[in-house]
Amino acid sequence: MKRLLLASLSALMLSGCATEVERAPSSLPIPDSWRQQVGPHAAPEAQWWQAFGDNQLNRLVEQALQHNSDILIARSRVDQYRAQLRAAQGDNFPTLSAGVAATHQRALSSATGEPYESAVFQGLLQSSYDVDLWGSRSSSIRATQATLDAQRAAASAAELTVASSVASGYLSLCALDEQLRVTEATLATRENSLKLAQRQFEAGYTSRLEWMHAASEYQTAKAQVPQLQHQIEQQENALSVLVGMNPRAIARNSQFDHIRPQTLPALLPSQLLNRRPDIVQAQRQLLAADASLDSAKAQLLPSLNLTASGTLQSSHLHELLANPFRLWSIGGSVLAPLLNREALTAQVDVAMASRNQALYGYEKVVRNAFSEVDDAMDAIRRSEQQLTELEQQARFVAEAYRIAHNRYQNGYASYLDELDAQRTLFTTQLNIVSVKNTLLLAQIDLYRALGGGWQG
């Protein structure tokens, strides 16, 4: 009869291990190479932004890493999960509690009927320990440790994101300064052209129409100055907040030409998965989900609890510690879930579904990482090609403008020829600034996509 009862109990326990949610298999193929056969190969740089050789940029990034709110929040979250890990590790030890009680009473003697007083001092020491037979508690500790590692990676991701944002914002600010400089230079040129057109009209050499064309172009360039100044102030305010300051002017490099794009080595990286902190975070979250699943499964199995207690008492307080334990007990119990197994099985299903979500999330992060690297590398290559062509065009346009200006000044051509060359030169100069800024931002995107640089 006992054997039949034990067999039935064992079958009931094992039946609870079957869950409705199936473990999802990994479907992530790691490509052997990028779509573009170029790329970095060395370990990530700890301070990759210094490669641009701008001291003001270096200062802003360092300040942001110390004072940015998102980074401070992420670091504080690491402290929170570190404390949770200590709490989980503390649960792995036996519990030990001690207590002291004292009573003083007045009662009637049943023998004499006279009142009498008595005092009793009692001490208690009790210990309990749940034996981790199936690894439930150790799995929970592993899950907490992996979660802590994920939060550390999240803090690193925040630092990388903030550093990239500061670098992008700073270079965009320098590009706006250059656009303003080009616009003001064009404005000065058009002012001279306006004065010349006015003098030639007053002298009777040209018509009023050419004078009005010159005035219109001058006002067009002048109207762009306030817009650029507003964008510059907006960019300064955004950078100030990003580095943990109130909105203010930002010290920066006044020569956009001195900021040069970097040269990519023509070797392929093979450690992408170890570079990006968001991939590391997704990996650790998957490990935490697996450990939580193991812990939930172990909850379905019987648990063993060991207890020990000792009690001593005396009518005199000073004799309490001098006496050995007068009463003591040692015991153990095996508890198996019976009526709540459906709830425990549901918790396993929940853990399995969470683990599958972590797997899908990890695969998504990795695929996005490869896509971001390919996008950045393609943007760099296309921008380099476009910048080369625009610089060549600028040389031709500048020469065309010089010829048209001299011909107009000497009366061999109309102002419309000079005006057309001037417009083309102005547009080309602005395009060069814009494309160069796009190239610099694409390189920053590649730094970020690779987890922080490509040079050793």
C-alpha positions, 0 to 999 in steps of 0.5 A: 500500500505504501509503495502504491502511494509513493508511486502515485505521488511520484507520478503526480510530481512528474506530471506537473513538469510538463508545460504547454509553452515550448522552448523556442530554438535559436534561428540566428545565422551570423554572417561571415562578412559585411555587405561592404568589404571594408571595416575596422578590425582592432579592439574598440577604443575606450575614448574613440572621440579623441580620434577627431583631434578636437580638445573642445569635443573631448572636454564636452564628452568627458563632462557628459560622461560625468554629469548626464542624467541618463548615465547617472540613472543607469549607474544608479540602477546598477547599484540597485541590482547589485544590492538585489544580488547581495539579498539573493545570495543572503537567502542561500544561508541558514536563518538564525534567530535568537530571543529572550523572554522574562515573566514575573507573576503573583499567584496563590498557592494551591497548597497553602492558599497564600500568595507568592511571586515568581520570575522566569527568564527564558532564552531561545535560539532557532535555526532553519535551512531550506536545502537547495536539492534541485538548484532552485535557489542557485538558479535564482542567484544566477538569474540575478547575477546575469540581470546585474551584468545586463544592467552594467551593459545597459550603463555602458550602452548609455555611455556610448549613446551619450558620447555619440550624441555629444560628438554628433551634436558638436560636429553639427554645431561646427557645421552650422557655424561653417554654413553661417560663415559661408552665408555671411561671406556670400552676403558680403559679396552680394553687398559689393555686387549690389553697390556695383549694380547701383553705381552702374545703373546711376551712371547709365551703364545698366538697367534698373532690372539688374540693380533690382536683381542684385538687391533681391539676391542680397536680401535672400542671403541676408534672410538666411542669417537669422535662421542659421543663428537660431539653429546654432542657439538651439544646438548649443542648448541641446548640447548644454543639456546633454552634458549636464549644464543649463543652456549656454554658449558652447566653446568650439573649434572655429575652423570646420576645415580643421576637423577631418574625417577618419580613414577606415582600415580595410579589414573586417572585424570578427568580434562584433558580438563582444563589442556592442553593449546592447548585445551584451545586455541582450545576452545576459538577459537571455541567460537570466531568463534561462536561469529563472526558467530552471528555478521555476521548474525546480519549484515543482519538486519536493523541498527539504527543510531542516530546523533546530531549536534550543531553549533554556530558562531560569528563575534568576537572570544571572544564571540564564547563560550559565545553564546549558540548553534544557530543551532542544529539538532537531528535525527535518521535513520534506514538502511536496506541492500538491494542490497548488501545482497548477499555479506552479506549472503556470509559473514555468510557462510564464518563465518559458515564454519570458525566455523565448521573448529574451531569445527573440530580443537577442536575435533582433538586437544582433540583426539590427547591429549588423544592419547599422554597421552596414548602413554606416559603412555604406553612408561613409563610402557614398559620402566620401564619393559625393564630397570628392565630386563636390570639391571638384565642382567647387573649383570649377564654379569658383573659376566660373564666378571669377570670370563672370565677375570680371566680364560684368565689371568690364562691361562684357557680360550682363549681371545675370551671368555673374548672378547665376555663377554666384548662386551656383557657388553659394549652393555648392559651398553649402552642399560641401559643408552638409556632405562633410557633416554627413560623412562625419556623422556616419563615422560616429554612427559606425563608432557607435554601431561597433560598440566604440571605435575601430582602432587599437 
